[in-house]
Amino acid sequence: MNTKKEGVRSINQIKKEQLLSAMIDTYQNLVFSVCYKVTADYFAAEDLTQETFLTAYKHMDELKDMNEKAWLCKVATNKSIDYLRSAGRRSVPTEDLFFEQQSETRSSPEELCLEEEVREQLLTYCSRLKSPYNEIAKAVYYDELKAEEIAKKRNENIKTVQTQIYRARDMLRKLYGKEKSA
């Protein structure tokens, strides 16, 4: 009985392989051209074509009711797009590119000084507010805490803290407006 199941399994296996072989003969150039058009990389397109047909082999039973040409094109397109997305993560920056990116992310000494001055001015404005808004404004805008963190720290309801943040922001806006108009 065990050999009968193995015989049926191997017959199904042979049928799947024959179907795959026919599919490759029919659609190999189409799948390759789809992959190549998306990636613009000949070698990647070759690999992605193989991956597409491997996926087709794995899902051969599901393909019976589908338009296999459209399905293969869709799989090839998705695999190519996934390849392009992951290619950005795999790329190794050159030395020049690395240092250019680092210098773009760092602030100049003037910018750092201005940022510090703005933070100090913000702290001054926060201290001018009445309690509890002064503490809330400082926590949100100076210490950069989230409402959930503040609520937990102050042992208060999250909605209460959110309301206080809203009011503190409005009060700070008015203080900044008075300063600009003066």
C-alpha positions in Angstrom: 0.0 0.0 0.0 2.9 2.3 0.8 4.4 1.8 -2.7 1.0 2.6 -4.3 1.0 6.0 -2.6 4.6 6.6 -3.7 3.7 5.6 -7.2 0.8 8.1 -7.3 3.0 10.8 -5.8 5.8 10.2 -8.4 3.2 10.3 -11.2 2.0 13.7 -9.9 5.6 14.8 -9.6 6.3 13.8 -13.2 3.1 15.7 -14.4 4.1 18.8 -12.4 7.6 18.7 -13.9 6.2 18.2 -17.4 3.8 21.1 -16.9 6.7 23.3 -15.6 8.9 22.3 -18.6 6.1 23.3 -21.0 5.5 26.5 -19.1 9.2 27.4 -19.2 9.4 26.7 -23.0 6.3 28.8 -23.6 6.9 31.8 -21.3 10.7 32.0 -20.5 11.4 34.9 -22.8 8.3 36.8 -21.6 9.1 36.4 -17.9 12.8 37.3 -18.5 11.8 40.5 -20.4 9.4 41.5 -17.6 12.1 41.0 -15.0 14.7 42.8 -17.2 12.4 45.8 -17.9 11.7 46.3 -14.2 15.3 45.8 -12.9 17.4 46.9 -15.9 19.9 44.2 -14.7 20.5 41.3 -17.0 21.9 38.9 -14.4 19.3 39.8 -11.8 16.6 39.2 -14.5 18.0 35.8 -15.1 17.9 34.9 -11.4 14.4 36.4 -11.0 13.2 34.4 -14.0 14.3 31.2 -12.2 12.7 32.3 -9.0 9.4 33.0 -10.8 9.4 29.5 -12.3 10.3 28.0 -9.0 7.3 29.8 -7.4 5.1 28.5 -10.3 6.3 24.9 -9.5 5.5 25.3 -5.9 2.0 26.6 -6.7 1.3 24.4 -9.7 -1.9 23.0 -8.1 -3.3 26.5 -7.7 -2.5 27.4 -11.3 -5.1 25.1 -12.9 -7.9 27.6 -12.6 -5.8 30.7 -13.5 -4.5 32.4 -16.6 -0.9 31.2 -16.2 0.6 33.8 -18.5 -0.9 36.7 -16.5 -0.1 35.0 -13.2 3.6 34.5 -14.3 3.9 38.1 -15.3 2.5 39.3 -12.0 4.8 37.0 -10.0 7.8 38.2 -12.1 6.9 41.8 -11.6 6.4 41.4 -7.8 9.7 39.5 -7.5 11.5 42.2 -9.5 10.0 45.0 -7.4 11.0 43.1 -4.2 14.5 42.7 -5.6 14.8 46.5 -6.3 13.5 47.3 -2.7 16.1 45.0 -1.2 18.8 46.2 -3.5 18.9 49.5 -1.7 19.5 47.8 1.6 22.2 45.6 0.1 24.2 48.5 -1.5 27.5 49.4 0.1 28.2 53.1 -0.1 31.5 54.3 -1.5 33.8 56.3 0.8 32.9 59.6 -0.8 29.2 58.9 -0.7 29.3 57.8 2.9 31.0 61.0 4.1 28.7 63.2 1.9 25.7 61.5 3.6 27.2 61.9 7.0 27.9 65.6 6.5 24.3 66.2 5.3 22.9 64.7 8.5 25.1 66.6 10.8 24.3 70.2 11.7 26.9 72.9 11.3 28.2 74.7 14.5 25.9 77.7 13.7 22.9 75.4 13.4 23.7 73.6 16.6 24.1 77.0 18.4 20.7 78.2 17.0 19.0 75.0 18.0 20.3 75.3 21.5 19.2 78.9 21.7 15.7 78.0 20.5 15.5 75.2 23.0 16.5 77.6 25.8 13.9 80.1 24.7 11.3 77.3 24.6 12.2 76.3 28.2 11.8 80.0 29.2 8.4 80.2 27.6 7.4 76.8 29.2 8.3 78.2 32.7 6.1 81.2 32.2 3.0 79.0 32.0 0.8 78.2 35.0 0.9 74.9 36.6 0.4 72.1 35.4 0.8 73.4 31.9 4.4 74.5 32.4 5.4 70.9 33.4 3.4 69.4 30.5 4.8 71.8 27.9 8.3 71.2 29.2 7.8 67.4 29.1 6.4 67.5 25.6 8.4 70.1 23.8 11.7 70.2 25.7 12.1 66.6 27.0 10.2 65.3 23.9 8.1 62.8 25.8 4.9 61.3 24.4 1.5 61.8 26.1 1.4 58.1 27.2 4.8 58.5 28.9 3.7 61.7 30.7 0.4 60.2 31.8 2.3 57.2 33.3 4.9 59.4 34.9 2.3 61.7 36.4 -0.1 58.9 37.2 -2.9 60.6 35.3 -5.5 59.7 32.7 -4.2 59.8 29.1 -7.1 62.0 28.0 -6.4 64.5 30.8 -2.7 64.8 29.7 -3.7 65.1 26.0 -6.1 68.0 26.9 -3.3 69.7 29.0 -0.9 69.3 26.0 -3.5 70.9 23.7 -4.0 73.8 26.1 -0.3 74.3 26.8 0.4 74.4 23.1 -2.2 77.0 22.6 -0.8 79.1 25.5 2.8 78.8 24.0 1.5 79.9 20.6 0.0 83.0 22.2 3.3 83.7 24.1 5.2 83.4 20.8 2.7 85.6 19.1 3.0 88.4 21.7 6.8 88.2 21.4 6.8 88.5 17.6 4.4 91.5 17.7 6.4 93.4 20.3 
